[in-house]
Amino acid sequence: MAIQVRILPPPALYISDPQGTDLGKRILANSILLMNRVGLEDFTFKKLAEEIGSAEASVYRYFSNKNQLLLYLTNWYWDWVHHLVIQEVLQERDPWLRLKAAIGVLVRPYSRKSGVDYIDQWELHQLVINEGTKAYRTKLVDQKNRKGLFLGYKGLTEEISKLILRIHPQFKHPKALASSIFEMAHDHPFFARHLPRLTDLENDEDIGDNLEEMLWVWTTKLLGQSPNKRSGKATAPSKVFVTRNLKADSALRHWATVSGNSITGRSLLKFQQVPFQVPAEADWWFFYSSKAAEFCLFSAILPDNVRLAAIGEGTAKTLRELTGRADFVGKGSPARVAEQFKAVAEGDRVFFPRARNSLLTIQRLLDEHVTVLDAICYNNEPVPVKEPIRADVFIFTSPLNVAAYLDQQELAASTRVLAIGGRTAAALYQRGYSANFPQSPSEQGLVDLLERPSA
């Protein structure tokens, strides 16, 4: 059962509690959306009333003016973020990881799993970025402060200050650092969108990851050290880039959170479904990747008697999510997987739904032992990278991703380069780069490499 959360801003911020009625909740929900759409200056109670299909007078039953409403929403936001920070830091024992978890909340203070269904936290976050400072940067700030209307902000700042002092008890400016982190979490996305010369962030899909990394580096530098749990040494956190879109439960994401490093994942390829024919009377469907499983199973009907094979655990996980099963899961290098699969599928008919640019590794190794049924179900093409990607560690996950980046850019001499498998490492070697790769071509194998000191 979902946990129901109710945030209660100070009574001085409303005439009648909007969270106590359906109309009040509709006023809150739609005011956030409307302010985001038209801006505070053009926002009026008349427009809001039209939006919710009610009389303008009904809005005035809850709030005296739009500034009071904005301050109510920002107070709700401050208390909500405070709640999330407490929830997140309780899961960590290490003080550094507690602070890192808190910074993650400040950057992304929204949760689709919350029980607050009448306030969209993502939209509210955008409102605070765009309009939040107008709630307290007014001529009446002292009067409002005396009424206790900024206790939510003060409480959040105090919470972050305590986390800072747990790391560095002698740090002289914990409140200044705490409030600065909070303000930067809102200012820099705004700058990236509207005043780009005021920030180093790009307004793109990676802005959340890059903002979190920037705040983390800035904070650890000011505190004079950063964690390295395995070595016990104070080192700057590494920025890792991997040419793969990472899922929420990714082993690489988990490593970054636990180790105090940052990671950004983005495929450098574009994918497109293509029509394909499903062969009849196949005994097995063998999948090289999660993408192959998705493109194939979303458009083809899976026969009941067909068994499913996956090259590794990552692909097997996708198969289980889509079909509820994976009858064979390979372990180790492609050559080892081919040997393992040959032991269970000798003489069978095996369908390989694949990408157009697949290396065909497994089916070539099995060609004399099984009947190969081949079909291209999607295109995968490199997307040339026009701007260099800044990272201390660069992880390439396929030869095509190598081509997408290195055909246009170069890696700095100091960059640590990893590859998910031998063929990817070979593609790097052909371009003059040496890369380590794990024995098992998986995210966990990459984590094992990342945890070893670089040579």
ABEGO torsion letter per residue (X at the ends): XBBBBBBBBBAAABABBAAABAAAAAAAAAAAAAAAAAEAAABBAAAAAAAAGBBAAAAAAABABAAAAAAAAAAAAAAAAAAAAAAAAAABABAAAAAAAAAAAAABBBBAABABAABBAAAAAAAAAAAAAAAABBAAAAAAAAAGAAAAAAAAAAAAAAAAAAABAABABAAAAAAAAAAAAAAAAAAAAABAAABABBBBAAAAAAAAAAAAAAAAAAAGBBBBAAAGBBBBBBBBBBBBBBBAABAAAAAAAAAGBBBBBBBABBBBBBBBBBBBGBABBBBABAAAAAAAAAABBBBAABBBBBABAAAAAAAAAAAGBBABBBBEBAAAAAAAAAAAABGBBBBBBBBAABAGAAAAAAAAABBBBBBBABBBBBBBBABBBBBABBBBABAAAAAAAAAABBBBAABBBBBABAAAAAAAAAAGBBBBBBABBBAAAAAAAAABBBX
